[in-house]
């Protein structure tokens, strides 16, 4: 597996696959063709169908140094990945051969000729069962295993990630108004944060605050603000929401939070390696489901739970997102994406509680639920994998 630095990325929303990945590809292509007079980018699959709503065309035109023609090809069906794009440059009157790039999720891209930027594999073990066996044999925690593979410098990196997460929460709580894109979605984080009632129970207050933090990040993402992929832009609100809330409530130290981020990142890495974190490939279960699993495992580490409880928390969090479709209305990362981040944050806390009480009854391993998620996602019909052609996206369009 690759470094957590490839999973946690700081960048602008609203989509790691649709904006961060294409932006990275455009920078590389422009570097290869400094004398280009014009550019052409052909988008396929999910990029073609929801690229306008996600701002793919905008980020490409802003990133490429010369005028760029963006072609939305919704007809080509045989693709190596649902997020496929071809770049061409016009040089001395001739178009270059297409350079094919796959935006595979979390801002990562794959393409011929970019081996020099491909990050190394630094984790020798690729399943939770293997990692857990090593941790038991050597009496270390998962966060210790992360440090062993990444080196002590990982803590400086995670400190920067945590600082950015907290900053995004603060920015989202302070913001007001309507989100861009034409749906007229009103920001709600600030209202949730401030709408305390005198007779509010502790449980209700917890749900409200966790939701406020999740909304804060997700609304910033929808507005094109700076977020941390965890594991993606569209699911970026879940992990910071639960960690910010629990640190405020229980006064956990910064070191404890960083160790929780390490464990959450390790779980996300396992899902990314053995399945997918791309909504276009496996539906929203791959994005929000993964984020919930990361958050539940991170919380279990934060509370010092055993390896078995960490696994159970992460497993049950993913299990109850299986089959979740990706059906963004108008291709915007707003409805139902923002609410899903809030619901998943609360579900991560529920998974933590279940793990604490029932871990000894567990029958399903984390590795098995990851494999199940991947197969379920690949079996989902195309309209439910970030194409904007099914589910809420389809029915809302019919009502307009």
C-alpha positions as CSV (number, residue, x, y, z in Angstrom):
1,X,0.0,0.0,0.0
2,X,1.0,3.6,-0.6
3,X,1.6,6.3,2.0
4,X,-1.2,8.0,3.9
5,X,0.1,11.1,2.2
6,X,-1.6,9.8,-1.0
7,X,-4.9,9.4,0.9
8,X,-5.2,12.6,2.9
9,X,-4.8,15.4,0.3
10,X,-5.4,19.1,0.9
11,X,-7.2,20.7,-2.1
12,X,-10.2,22.5,-3.4
13,X,-13.6,20.9,-3.7
14,X,-16.1,19.8,-4.8
15,X,-14.8,16.5,-6.1
16,X,-11.4,14.7,-5.8
17,X,-12.2,12.6,-8.9
18,X,-13.8,15.4,-11.0
19,X,-11.6,18.4,-10.0
20,X,-8.5,17.4,-8.1
21,X,-7.6,14.5,-10.4
22,X,-8.2,16.4,-13.7
23,X,-6.3,19.5,-12.4
24,X,-3.3,17.3,-11.6
25,X,-3.5,15.7,-15.1
26,X,-3.8,19.1,-16.8
27,X,-0.7,20.4,-15.0
28,X,1.3,17.4,-16.1
29,X,0.1,17.6,-19.7
30,X,0.8,21.3,-19.9
31,X,4.3,20.7,-18.7
32,X,4.8,18.1,-21.4
33,X,3.5,20.6,-24.1
34,X,4.9,24.0,-23.3
35,X,4.6,25.2,-26.9
36,X,0.9,24.2,-27.4
37,X,-1.3,26.7,-29.1
38,X,-4.6,25.1,-27.8
39,X,-5.7,22.1,-25.8
40,X,-8.6,19.7,-26.2
41,X,-9.8,17.4,-23.4
42,X,-12.4,14.7,-24.0
43,X,-14.3,13.6,-20.9
44,X,-16.0,10.2,-20.7
45,X,-18.3,8.3,-18.4
46,X,-19.0,9.9,-15.1
47,X,-16.7,12.8,-15.9
48,X,-18.8,13.6,-19.0
49,X,-22.2,13.1,-17.3
50,X,-21.6,15.1,-14.1
51,X,-18.5,17.1,-15.1
52,X,-20.4,20.4,-15.4
53,X,-22.0,20.1,-12.0
54,X,-18.7,19.1,-10.4
55,X,-16.8,21.9,-12.2
56,X,-14.5,19.7,-14.2
57,X,-14.6,21.9,-17.3
58,X,-14.0,25.0,-15.2
59,X,-10.9,23.6,-13.4
60,X,-9.4,22.3,-16.7
61,X,-9.9,25.7,-18.4
62,X,-8.3,27.5,-15.4
63,X,-5.4,25.1,-15.2
64,X,-4.3,24.7,-18.8
65,X,-2.3,27.7,-19.9
66,X,-3.9,28.1,-23.3
67,X,-7.5,28.0,-24.5
68,X,-9.0,24.6,-24.0
69,X,-11.9,22.9,-25.7
70,X,-13.8,20.5,-23.3
71,X,-15.8,17.8,-25.0
72,X,-18.4,15.9,-23.0
73,X,-18.6,12.4,-24.6
74,X,-21.5,10.6,-23.1
75,X,-21.8,7.9,-25.8
76,X,-18.5,6.0,-25.6
77,X,-19.2,3.0,-23.4
78,X,-16.1,0.8,-23.4
79,X,-13.9,2.5,-20.9
80,X,-11.0,1.4,-18.6
81,X,-12.5,3.4,-15.8
82,X,-15.7,5.5,-15.4
83,X,-13.6,8.6,-14.9
84,X,-11.6,8.5,-18.2
85,X,-10.3,11.5,-20.1
86,X,-8.1,12.1,-23.2
87,X,-5.8,15.2,-23.5
88,X,-4.5,16.6,-26.8
89,X,-2.4,19.6,-27.6
90,X,-2.3,21.6,-30.9
91,X,1.3,22.2,-31.9
92,X,2.4,23.6,-35.3
93,X,-1.1,23.0,-36.7
94,X,-1.3,19.3,-35.7
95,X,-3.1,17.7,-32.8
96,X,-1.0,15.4,-30.6
97,X,-1.9,11.8,-30.0
98,X,-4.4,11.5,-27.1
99,X,-3.0,11.0,-23.7
100,X,-5.4,8.9,-21.7
101,X,-5.8,9.6,-18.0
102,X,-7.9,7.8,-15.4
103,X,-9.1,9.7,-12.3
104,X,-9.3,6.8,-9.9
105,X,-10.5,8.5,-6.8
106,X,-9.2,10.7,-4.0
107,X,-7.4,12.9,-6.4
108,X,-5.1,10.1,-7.7
109,X,-4.6,9.6,-11.4
110,X,-3.2,6.8,-13.5
111,X,-1.8,7.2,-17.0
112,X,1.0,6.0,-19.2
113,X,4.2,8.0,-18.9
114,X,3.8,9.2,-15.3
115,X,5.7,6.4,-13.6
116,X,8.1,9.0,-12.4
117,X,5.5,10.4,-10.1
118,X,4.0,7.2,-9.0
119,X,4.3,7.0,-5.2
120,X,6.1,3.9,-3.8
121,X,4.5,1.1,-2.0
122,X,5.6,1.5,1.6
123,X,3.3,-0.9,3.5
124,X,4.4,-4.5,3.0
125,X,1.0,-5.9,4.2
126,X,-2.2,-5.3,2.3
127,X,-5.0,-6.8,4.4
128,X,-6.3,-6.1,7.9
129,X,-5.9,-9.7,8.9
130,X,-2.2,-9.6,8.0
131,X,-1.6,-6.3,9.8
132,X,-3.6,-7.4,12.9
133,X,-1.6,-10.6,13.1
134,X,1.7,-8.6,13.1
135,X,0.4,-6.2,15.7
136,X,-0.7,-9.0,18.0
137,X,2.6,-10.8,17.6
138,X,4.7,-7.7,18.4
139,X,2.3,-6.2,20.9
140,X,1.9,-2.9,19.0
141,X,-1.1,-0.8,18.1
142,X,-2.2,0.0,14.5
143,X,-0.9,3.5,14.9
144,X,2.5,2.1,15.8
145,X,2.5,0.1,12.6
146,X,1.7,3.2,10.6
147,X,4.7,4.9,12.2
148,X,6.9,1.9,11.5
149,X,6.0,1.9,7.8
150,X,5.8,5.7,7.2
151,X,8.6,6.9,9.6
152,X,8.3,9.4,12.4
153,X,7.8,12.2,9.9
154,X,4.2,11.0,9.4
155,X,3.2,12.8,12.6
156,X,4.3,16.1,11.2
157,X,2.2,15.4,8.1
158,X,-0.8,14.3,10.1
159,X,-0.5,17.5,12.3
160,X,-0.8,19.6,9.1
161,X,-3.8,17.5,8.0
162,X,-5.5,17.9,11.4
163,X,-4.8,21.7,11.4
164,X,-6.4,22.0,7.9
165,X,-9.4,19.9,9.0
166,X,-10.1,22.1,12.0
167,X,-9.7,25.3,9.9
168,X,-12.2,24.0,7.4
169,X,-14.7,23.3,10.2
170,X,-14.2,26.9,11.5
171,X,-14.6,28.4,8.0
172,X,-17.8,26.4,7.4
173,X,-19.3,27.4,10.7
174,X,-18.7,31.0,10.0
175,X,-20.1,31.0,6.5
176,X,-23.7,31.8,5.5
177,X,-25.7,32.1,2.3
178,X,-26.6,29.9,-0.6
179,X,-24.2,27.4,-2.2
180,X,-23.3,27.9,-5.9
181,X,-24.6,25.8,-8.6
182,X,-28.2,26.8,-9.1
183,X,-30.0,24.4,-6.7
184,X,-30.5,27.2,-4.1
185,X,-29.2,25.1,-1.3
186,X,-28.9,27.2,1.9
187,X,-25.9,26.6,4.1
188,X,-27.0,25.0,7.4
189,X,-23.9,24.5,9.5
190,X,-24.0,27.8,11.2
191,X,-27.7,27.4,12.1
192,X,-27.1,23.9,13.5
193,X,-24.2,25.1,15.5
194,X,-26.1,28.0,17.1
195,X,-29.6,26.5,17.5
196,X,-29.3,25.4,21.1
197,X,-32.6,24.8,22.9
198,X,-33.0,25.0,26.7
199,X,-34.7,21.6,26.9
200,X,-32.3,19.9,24.6
201,X,-31.1,16.5,25.8
202,X,-27.4,15.5,25.8
203,X,-28.1,13.0,23.0
204,X,-29.8,15.6,20.8
205,X,-27.1,18.1,21.5
206,X,-24.4,15.6,20.4
207,X,-26.2,14.8,17.2
208,X,-26.7,18.5,16.4
209,X,-23.1,19.4,17.0
210,X,-21.7,16.4,15.1
211,X,-24.0,17.3,12.2
212,X,-22.9,21.0,12.4
213,X,-19.3,20.0,12.0
214,X,-20.0,17.6,9.1
215,X,-22.2,20.2,7.4
216,X,-19.5,22.8,7.8
217,X,-16.9,20.8,6.0
218,X,-19.2,19.5,3.3
219,X,-20.6,22.9,2.6
220,X,-17.1,24.3,2.2
221,X,-16.4,21.5,-0.2
222,X,-19.6,22.2,-2.2
223,X,-18.5,25.9,-2.4
224,X,-15.1,25.0,-3.8
225,X,-13.3,25.7,-0.5
226,X,-10.2,24.0,0.8
227,X,-10.7,20.6,2.4
228,X,-8.9,17.4,3.2
229,X,-9.9,14.3,1.2
230,X,-10.9,11.7,3.8
231,X,-10.9,9.7,1.6
232,X,-12.5,11.9,-1.0
233,X,-13.9,15.5,-1.3
234,X,-17.5,14.3,-1.4
235,X,-17.0,12.4,1.9
236,X,-14.6,14.9,3.5
237,X,-17.0,15.9,6.3
238,X,-17.3,12.7,8.2
239,X,-13.9,12.1,9.8
240,X,-13.2,15.8,11.0
241,X,-16.8,16.0,12.4
242,X,-16.4,13.1,14.8
243,X,-12.8,14.0,15.8
244,X,-13.5,17.7,16.4
245,X,-16.6,16.8,18.4
246,X,-14.8,14.2,20.6
247,X,-11.8,16.4,21.2
248,X,-14.0,19.2,22.4
249,X,-16.1,16.9,24.6
250,X,-13.4,14.7,26.1
251,X,-10.3,17.0,25.8
252,X,-8.2,14.5,23.9
253,X,-4.7,15.6,23.3
254,X,-3.3,16.4,19.8
255,X,-1.2,13.3,19.9
256,X,-4.2,11.1,20.5
257,X,-6.0,12.8,17.6
258,X,-3.1,12.2,15.3
259,X,-2.9,8.5,16.2
260,X,-6.7,8.3,15.5
261,X,-6.0,9.9,12.1
262,X,-3.3,7.3,11.4
263,X,-5.7,4.4,12.1
264,X,-8.5,6.0,10.1
265,X,-6.0,6.5,7.2
266,X,-4.8,3.0,7.4
267,X,-8.4,1.7,7.1
268,X,-9.1,4.0,4.2
269,X,-5.9,2.8,2.6
270,X,-6.9,-0.8,2.9
271,X,-10.3,0.0,1.2
272,X,-8.6,2.0,-1.5
273,X,-6.1,-0.8,-2.2
274,X,-8.5,-3.8,-2.1
275,X,-11.7,-2.2,-3.4
276,X,-12.3,1.4,-4.4
277,X,-13.0,4.9,-3.0
278,X,-14.5,6.1,-6.3
279,X,-18.2,6.9,-6.4
280,X,-18.0,6.5,-10.2
281,X,-16.7,3.0,-9.8
282,X,-18.6,1.7,-6.7
283,X,-21.3,4.2,-5.7
284,X,-21.4,6.3,-2.6
285,X,-20.7,3.3,-0.4
286,X,-17.1,3.7,-1.7
287,X,-16.9,7.3,-0.5
288,X,-19.2,8.0,2.4
289,X,-19.1,4.3,3.4
290,X,-15.4,4.4,3.5
291,X,-15.4,7.7,5.4
292,X,-17.7,6.2,8.0
293,X,-15.5,3.2,8.4
294,X,-12.4,5.4,8.8
295,X,-14.2,7.5,11.3
296,X,-15.5,4.6,13.4
297,X,-12.0,3.0,13.5
298,X,-10.4,6.3,14.3
299,X,-12.8,6.8,17.2
300,X,-12.0,3.3,18.5
301,X,-8.3,4.2,18.5
302,X,-9.0,7.5,20.2
303,X,-10.8,5.7,23.0
304,X,-7.9,3.2,23.4
305,X,-10.0,0.2,22.3
306,X,-8.6,-3.1,21.5
307,X,-7.6,-4.3,18.0
308,X,-10.7,-6.4,17.8
309,X,-13.0,-3.5,18.7
310,X,-11.3,-1.2,16.2
311,X,-11.9,-3.8,13.5
312,X,-15.6,-4.3,14.5
313,X,-16.3,-0.6,14.6
314,X,-14.8,-0.2,11.1
315,X,-16.6,-3.3,9.7
316,X,-20.0,-2.5,11.0
317,X,-19.7,1.1,9.8
318,X,-19.1,-0.1,6.2
319,X,-21.5,-3.0,6.4
320,X,-24.5,-0.7,6.8
321,X,-23.5,1.5,3.9
322,X,-23.5,-1.4,1.4
323,X,-25.4,-0.7,-1.7
324,X,-25.4,3.1,-1.2
325,X,-25.8,4.7,-4.6
326,X,-24.1,7.8,-5.9
327,X,-26.9,10.0,-7.4
328,X,-26.0,13.7,-7.1
329,X,-28.7,16.0,-8.2
330,X,-27.5,18.1,-11.2
331,X,-24.1,16.6,-10.7
332,X,-23.5,18.9,-7.8
333,X,-21.9,17.6,-4.6
334,X,-24.8,19.0,-2.5
335,X,-27.9,16.8,-2.5
336,X,-27.8,14.2,-1.1
337,X,-24.0,14.4,-0.4
338,X,-24.0,17.0,2.4
339,X,-26.7,15.2,4.5
340,X,-25.0,11.9,3.9
341,X,-21.8,13.2,5.6
342,X,-23.8,14.2,8.6
343,X,-25.7,10.9,8.8
344,X,-22.4,8.9,8.4
345,X,-20.7,10.9,11.2
346,X,-23.5,10.0,13.6
347,X,-23.4,6.4,12.3
348,X,-19.7,6.2,13.0
349,X,-20.4,7.0,16.7
350,X,-23.1,4.4,16.7
351,X,-20.7,1.8,15.3
352,X,-18.2,2.7,18.1
353,X,-20.9,2.0,20.7
354,X,-21.8,-1.3,19.1
355,X,-18.1,-2.4,18.9
356,X,-17.7,-1.6,22.6
357,X,-20.7,-3.8,23.6
358,X,-20.8,-6.6,21.0
359,X,-17.3,-7.1,19.5
360,X,-17.1,-10.6,20.9
361,X,-20.2,-11.7,18.8
362,X,-18.6,-10.5,15.5
363,X,-18.9,-12.9,12.5
364,X,-17.8,-10.6,9.6
365,X,-14.2,-9.5,9.2
366,X,-13.2,-6.1,7.9
367,X,-11.5,-7.6,4.9
368,X,-14.7,-9.5,4.0
369,X,-16.9,-6.4,4.2
370,X,-14.4,-4.5,2.0
371,X,-14.5,-7.3,-0.6
372,X,-18.3,-7.3,-0.4
373,X,-18.4,-3.5,-0.9
374,X,-16.3,-3.8,-4.0
375,X,-18.4,-6.5,-5.6
376,X,-21.6,-4.8,-4.6
377,X,-20.3,-1.5,-6.2
378,X,-19.3,-3.2,-9.4
379,X,-22.8,-4.8,-9.6
380,X,-24.6,-1.5,-9.2
381,X,-26.2,-0.4,-12.5
382,X,-24.4,2.5,-14.2
383,X,-27.1,5.2,-13.4
384,X,-26.3,4.7,-9.7
385,X,-22.6,5.3,-10.0
386,X,-22.1,9.1,-10.2
387,X,-23.6,9.6,-13.6
388,X,-26.6,11.7,-12.5
389,X,-28.9,9.4,-14.4
390,X,-30.6,7.5,-11.6
391,X,-32.1,7.8,-8.2
392,X,-32.6,11.2,-6.7
393,X,-30.9,12.8,-9.7
394,X,-33.3,11.3,-12.2
395,X,-36.5,11.8,-10.2
396,X,-35.7,15.4,-9.2
397,X,-35.0,16.2,-12.8
398,X,-38.4,14.9,-13.8
399,X,-40.1,17.0,-11.2
400,X,-38.5,20.3,-12.3
